[in-house]
Amino acid sequence: MNKNMHRVSRFLGFALILPAYTAFAGEHVVVQKDKMFPVPHLVVKAGDSIKFTNDDPFYHNIFSLTEGSSFDLGSYGQGQARTIKLTQPGAVRVECAIHPEMVMDIEVQK
């Protein structure tokens, strides 16, 4: 095999591996609107990202106290977003520190 064919072969091998690798991680968007999460239960895979977007004209502070998956995104206003990545399989309870009626559950699968 000449040099150019070897380079093409290596590139194609890499190109075939890359889509398979990137297909494992996903991004989910959870919009906060009218002091609610649109979906009370979300199923994701371990390693997926979850982007919390604030569409309300006031601040939200999304957090979880779930052992092994705790986080606090801090306060952020309309049009802003915060992203988390959950890596531990299991159930994660998500709440808003400002609006206690805002609650959702995320199921993180292997």
Secondary structure as GFF3:
##gff-version 3
##sequence-region A 1 110
A	DSSP	alpha_helix	3	22	.	.	.	ID=ss1
A	DSSP	beta_strand	27	32	.	.	.	ID=ss2
A	DSSP	beta_strand	41	45	.	.	.	ID=ss3
A	DSSP	beta_strand	49	54	.	.	.	ID=ss4
A	DSSP	beta_strand	60	64	.	.	.	ID=ss5
A	DSSP	beta_strand	71	76	.	.	.	ID=ss6
A	DSSP	beta_strand	81	85	.	.	.	ID=ss7
A	DSSP	beta_strand	90	96	.	.	.	ID=ss8
A	DSSP	beta_strand	103	109	.	.	.	ID=ss9
###
